[in-house]
């Protein structure tokens, strides 16, 4: 602690009392970038202590950059995979891919976090998914619906479950907002946008940034990387299925939806990203 100084260093962070922000010390951030670059070098090998140290440092950094949290699970898994503390292992491709995402997010976002809560923006964003039909999304007066591709299956005994589908609904809602330029103005940077879902599990994992399901975690990475590019945050809240206005869309009951919500009258169909193009059909 430095008496009377505007910026106080405490528990490894710089606390700015004037701007009421907290940041990672610049020299520490530079060391993190250098460490990630070492792990991304081809042919490099590491002992268990190196892997544990990398994970611990990035967990600490995630206090300022929470959007990197979905990408840390593979590092923890790798650190636990050592049979001997002195064994040397190379970082597997999935771990390097996650570190590349971490590197991108750290470079995309400002190195500071406001101490005051972010402004919550409610654009009337609703999303829902069903295993039998597909996905429905509502953002304000705009709506979109997608049907599962004929050869694609979602369900409890499939590789892709309903939790994954509900996460996809969140991702597509965010892509709608981007395609409609809802996030194009600089004044929204740093704001938090409200998302409504009737799946309590996906509300939890989208806010936390981690899922135990591998496929759901892949979708969370896309959601979090989009947040980083737009410099925003999402906050998911739970609503009942009866209150979720996108429920009818997710079941394919388009006319029922239009009759019930005449103010939501602008149909949109943003392009699907590559990782979803073979799984969904836009209607």
N, C-alpha and C positions, 0 to 999 in steps of 0.2 A: 504494500500500500504506500502511496505517495501523498503525504498530507497536503491539502489545498490544491492538488493537481486536478485539472478538469477530467483527464483520462486516468482511471485507476485500473491497475492490472490485478485481477483476482481470479483464482482457480483456473488460470490459463487463458483468460479472456480479457480484452480491454473494454472497460465500461466507461462510456462517454457520458458524463453527467450533464453536459450542456445539450447535446442532441438527443439524449435519452436513448442511446443505442448500445448494443454490445457487439463486439467484433473479435475475430481471431487476430492475434498479433501478426503483422505482415511477415515477419521472419519465419513464424511458425507455418503460415500458409505456403510460403516459398518452399519450406522443407517438405511439406506434404506433396506439393507438385513434383518435387525431385524424387521423393520416395515412390510415387505412383509411376513415374517414368522408369525407374529402375525395375519395377515389377512388370512393366510392359515390354522391356527389352527381350528380344528372342534369345532363347538358350540360357537365360538366367535361372539359377536354382537357389532355394532358400531352405533354412532349417525351421523347425517348429516355432522357435522363439521369434523369428522374423515374421512369420505369419500371424502369430498372436499379437505382436507389436503393431503390425499394420492394421489389424482389426480394431485394436484398442484406440489407436490414434484417430481412425476414421469415425468411430463411435463418438469420440470427443468432439470432432469437427462437426458431426451431424447435429449438435446442439445449435449451431449457427446456420447450418445448411441442412435442414430436416429432409429436404427432397432427395438426399442421397441414401436415405435409410433402406429403401427396397433393394438396393444394390449390395448391401453388406452381408446378406445371408450366405452367399457363396464363399465369401472370405472366411466367415466363421466355420463353415463346413470344411473348408480346406485346412484350416488350422487344427481341426480335430481329427484329420485323416492320417496324421503321422503315427507310424508304429514305433519310431525311435526318435528321441529328442534331437539326435545328431544327424538323422537322415536328411538328405537334400532332395527336394522335389521341385520340379518346374511348375509354374502356375498353369493350370489347365485353361483351354480356350474360353470356357464360360466365365471363369474368374477374370480373365483379361478383358473380356467383353464388358463385364460389370465395372471394372476399374476404368475402362474407357468412358463409360457413362458417368461415373463419379467425376472424372477429370473434366468432362464436358459441362456438367452442372456447376462445378466449382468455378469454372471460367465464365459461365454465363450469368451468374448471380452476383450482386454486390456483396462484399464482405462485411455485412452488418445486419443486425436484426433489431427492429424497434422494440423497446421495452413495453410500449403501450400496445394493447390489442389491436390487430389489424381491423380496418373497416369492413364490416360484413355487407356484401352486396347480394340482394335477392332479385334475380331475374326470372323467377318462377320457372326454375329448371327442375324437371321431373324425369325419371327414367325407370324402366321396368323391363323384365325379360321373362319369358316362359320357355319351358323345354319343348312344348308342343308346337309353337309357332315361330317366335322370334323375339325381336326387340322393338320397343317403342320409346321415343324420346320427345319431350315437350320443352321448349325454351321460349317463354313469353307467349307470343301469338304464333310461333312456328312449331311445326310438328314433323316428325319423320318416323318411318317404320321400315323394318327389314325382316325378311323371312329367312329361316335357315335353309341353306342349300340342300337339294334333294338327297345327296349322299352324306350329309353331315348330321351327326347325332349329339344331342346334349342330354345328360341325365346322370343319375346316381351311379350307374355302373359303366359310364363312359369316361374317356380320357378328359372330357370337358364337362364340368358339372354346372349346376345353376349358379353357384358362386362366381364362376368364371364368366358366365353369361351376364350376370348383373354388373360385373366389373366392365365388361365390354360396353354395356349401356352407358356407364359413366364416361368411358373414353369417347364414344360417339357423340355424347352430349357436348363434351369439350370441343370436339372437332367441328360440331355445328356452330358453336359460339365463335370459333376462330374463322370459319368460312364466311360467316355473316358479319365479320369485322366488329363483333361486340367487344373485342379486346384490343382494338387497334389504337385507342387513344392512350397517351402516356399517363393520364391521370389514374388509370386503373392499376398501374404497377404497384405491387405490394398489397393489393386488396385481396380479400378472401371471398370466394363465391359459394353461395349456398346450393347444395345438391340434395334433392329428396329421393329416397329409395325406400321400398317396403321390405328390403332384405337386411335384417339387422347385422348379419355377418359381414356383408360387403360394406355397410356403413362403418363398421369397426376397422376393417383392413384398409379401406381407402383413406381413412383418417390417420391410421398408424403407419401405412406405407409398407406393410409386410403381410404375407399370407403363407400358410403352411402348404398350400396347394401350388405346385410348380407352374401350372398354366396360368392360374390367377396372378401369380407374382409377375409373370411376363407382361400381362396386361397392365399391372400397376406400374411397371417400369415405363411403359409408353405414356401413361397418365402423368407420371411424375416428370418425365423429360419434357412433355408439352407444357406443364406448369413452369418448368425452369425457363423454357424459351419465351413464354409470355410474362414471366416474372409475377406470377400470381400464386395463390393457394386455393385449394378447394376444402370445403367443410361439408361432409355428408351428414344428413340428419334422417332419422327413421320416421316413416309415416306408415299407417296401416294400409293394407291392400285396398280397402274400401275407399280410402281417401286419396289414393294415388291416381291422378288423372290420366297417367300414361298406361294404366293397367289394361284398358280395352285395346289399345294399340298393340301391346305385346302379345295379345291373344288373337290379333288379326281382325278384331271387331271394329273396323274403321268407321262404318256408318254409325254404329252406336256411339263411338267417341265424338264424331262430328255433331251428332244430335245433342249430346250432353254438354259439349263445350264449344258453342258456336263462335266464341271470341278467339279461339285458337284456330285460325283459318288460313294460315300460310304454310303450304306443304313445301318441304325442302328435301334435297337428296344429295348431301355432300359425298364426294368420292370416298370409297372405302380404302383404308391403308392396305398395303400388300399383305400383311399378316392376317387380315380378315377377308380378303377378296374371294377366297375359295370356300368361305364358311357362311356367307350371308348374301342375300339378294335384295337390293333396294326395290321397294314397291312404290 
